[in-house]
């Protein structure tokens, strides 16, 4: 996809380009809402993710009501304070400037949910590894994120919340699990260096530390 915004219209990105460009966006949202045509194109990409037994256990709840966004943002702010208070003093200072969400600024929230019962009792490929169900939903999130990046649309994954609070806020039925609140919206830019590296929270682990040949080797 060639898109306007942070990506020049003349640039057609390869999948490798998009993977390198993708960021967990917090502060760069323009304040404009992503238009429905683009949003549905992104959600279509998410819905085309591979899933165990073709069970497609995900759903996407699109949230734009300012009151809902503000209610969730206030809840997340409280969880951020709790995390900050639990940190040692040096880590708390490092954490201070790190923004953890863009719930209101993005204008659109997408809650991705997971239904482990989707596909029935006998899901092909899930019998011995039941976690493949949730893995499938995570793949849908990755598809969404990469498609959004190709469109010049930012995504920020919010994980500072209590699951029961979010489930009640958006009316998720029993047995269905909210997996992610994603802040989605046009951005001014994609940071070249991820925030957690820029602010000194944690550096990227090099590839050669993660690749094992023939047998797993403990490298710390």
C-alpha positions in Angstrom: 0.0 0.0 0.0 1.2 3.5 -0.9 -0.2 6.1 1.6 -0.1 9.8 2.4 1.0 11.1 5.7 4.2 9.8 7.3 4.8 7.7 4.3 5.3 9.6 1.0 2.8 8.8 -1.7 5.7 7.8 -4.0 6.9 5.2 -1.5 5.5 1.7 -1.9 6.6 -0.3 1.1 7.7 -3.9 1.2 6.7 -6.1 4.1 10.2 -5.7 5.5 9.9 -1.9 5.3 6.7 -2.0 7.2 8.1 -4.3 9.9 11.0 -2.0 10.4 8.8 1.1 10.4 6.1 -0.2 12.8 6.1 1.5 16.2 4.0 1.3 19.4 2.6 4.8 19.0 1.8 7.0 22.0 2.4 10.7 21.4 2.4 11.1 17.6 -1.3 11.0 16.9 -2.6 13.9 14.9 -6.0 14.1 16.6 -7.8 13.2 13.4 -10.0 10.0 13.4 -9.0 7.3 10.9 -11.6 7.3 8.2 -14.0 4.3 8.0 -12.8 3.1 4.5 -9.2 2.9 5.7 -10.2 1.4 9.0 -12.2 -1.4 7.4 -9.3 -2.1 5.0 -7.0 -2.5 8.1 -9.6 -4.7 9.8 -9.9 -6.8 6.7 -6.2 -7.4 6.8 -6.5 -8.4 10.5 -9.4 -10.7 9.7 -7.3 -12.5 7.1 -4.8 -13.7 9.7 -4.1 -17.4 9.9 -5.9 -19.2 12.7 -5.8 -22.7 14.1 -8.4 -24.9 12.5 -9.7 -21.8 10.7 -11.5 -21.0 13.9 -11.0 -17.2 13.6 -11.5 -16.7 17.4 -11.2 -12.9 17.3 -13.6 -10.0 17.2 -12.9 -6.3 16.9 -14.9 -3.7 19.0 -14.5 -0.2 17.5 -14.8 2.5 20.1 -15.1 6.2 19.4 -17.5 7.6 22.0 -15.4 10.3 23.8 -16.9 9.3 27.2 -15.8 5.7 26.8 -12.3 6.8 25.7 -12.0 9.1 28.7 -13.3 6.5 31.2 -10.8 4.0 30.0 -8.0 6.6 29.9 -8.7 7.5 33.5 -8.6 3.9 34.5 -5.3 3.4 32.7 -3.8 6.5 34.4 -4.6 5.0 37.8 -2.9 1.7 36.8 0.1 3.7 35.6 0.4 5.4 39.0 0.2 2.0 40.7 3.1 0.7 38.5 5.1 3.9 39.1 4.7 3.6 42.9 6.0 0.0 42.8 9.2 0.8 41.0 12.6 1.4 42.6 13.5 5.1 42.6 16.0 4.9 39.7 13.5 3.0 37.5 10.7 5.3 38.5 12.8 8.3 37.2 13.4 6.5 33.9 9.7 5.7 33.6 8.5 9.2 34.4 8.7 10.7 30.8 7.4 7.5 29.1 3.9 8.0 27.8 2.0 4.7 27.9 -1.2 5.4 25.9 -2.9 7.7 23.4 -6.4 6.6 24.1 -8.1 10.0 23.8 -5.6 11.5 21.3 -6.0 8.7 18.8 -9.8 9.2 18.6 -10.4 5.5 17.9 -9.9 2.4 20.2 -10.1 -1.1 18.9 -10.5 -3.8 21.5 -9.5 -7.2 20.1 -11.3 -10.0 21.9 -10.7 -13.8 22.0 -13.3 -16.5 22.1 -11.7 -19.9 22.9 -15.0 -21.7 22.1 -15.1 -20.4 18.5 -14.9 -23.3 16.1 -16.5 -25.8 18.5 -15.1 -28.5 20.8 -12.8 -30.2 18.2 -10.7 -27.5 16.6 -8.2 -29.0 14.2 -4.7 -28.4 15.4 -5.6 -27.2 18.9 -6.1 -30.6 20.7 -2.6 -30.8 22.2 -1.7 -27.2 22.3 -4.7 -25.2 23.4 -2.8 -22.0 23.4 -2.9 -22.0 19.6 -6.3 -20.3 19.9 -4.9 -17.2 21.6 -1.9 -17.3 19.3 -4.3 -16.9 16.4 -5.8 -13.8 17.8 -2.4 -12.3 18.4 -1.6 -13.0 14.7 -4.7 -11.0 13.8 -3.4 -8.1 15.9 0.0 -8.3 14.1 -1.7 -8.2 10.7 -3.7 -5.2 11.9 -0.6 -3.4 13.1 1.4 -4.0 9.9 -1.5 -3.0 7.6 -2.1 0.2 9.6 1.6 1.1 9.4 1.5 0.6 5.6 -1.5 3.1 5.6 0.4 5.7 7.6 -1.9 4.9 10.6 -0.4 4.5 14.1 -1.3 1.8 16.6 -0.5 1.8 20.3 -1.2 -1.3 22.4 -2.4 -0.4 25.9 -1.8 -3.0 28.6 -2.2 -1.0 31.8 -5.7 -2.1 32.8 -7.7 -4.6 34.7 -9.4 -7.1 32.4 -12.7 -7.3 34.3 -12.9 -3.5 34.1 -12.5 -3.4 30.3 -14.8 -6.4 29.8 -17.6 -4.6 31.7 -16.9 -1.2 30.0 -17.5 -2.6 26.5 -20.1 -5.3 27.4 -18.0 -8.4 26.6 -20.0 -11.5 27.4 -18.7 -14.2 29.8 -16.2 -16.5 28.2 -14.9 -13.9 25.8 -11.6 -12.3 26.8 -10.4 -8.8 25.9 -6.8 -9.3 24.6 -5.8 -5.8 23.6 -7.0 -2.2 23.5 -5.4 -0.7 20.4 -5.2 3.1 20.0 -5.6 3.7 16.2 -5.2 6.9 14.3 -3.3 9.0 11.8 0.1 10.1 13.0 2.5 13.0 12.2 5.5 10.6 12.1 6.7 7.2 13.2 9.6 7.4 15.6 12.8 5.9 14.1 13.8 4.6 17.5 11.2 2.9 19.8 10.2 4.9 22.8 11.5 2.4 25.4 14.9 2.5 23.8 14.8 6.3 23.4 14.0 6.9 27.0 16.5 4.3 28.3 14.0 1.7 29.7 15.5 -1.3 27.8 17.7 -1.7 24.7 16.9 -4.0 21.8 18.2 -7.6 22.1 20.5 -8.4 19.2 19.4 -11.0 16.7 22.4 -13.2 17.3 21.4 -13.6 21.0 18.0 -14.9 19.9 19.0 -17.4 17.2 20.0 -21.0 18.2 21.3 -23.5 15.8 20.4 -27.2 16.4 19.8 -26.9 20.1 18.7 -24.3 22.6 21.7 -22.6 24.4 21.2 -20.5 27.5 22.6 -17.1 26.8 21.1 -15.2 29.7 
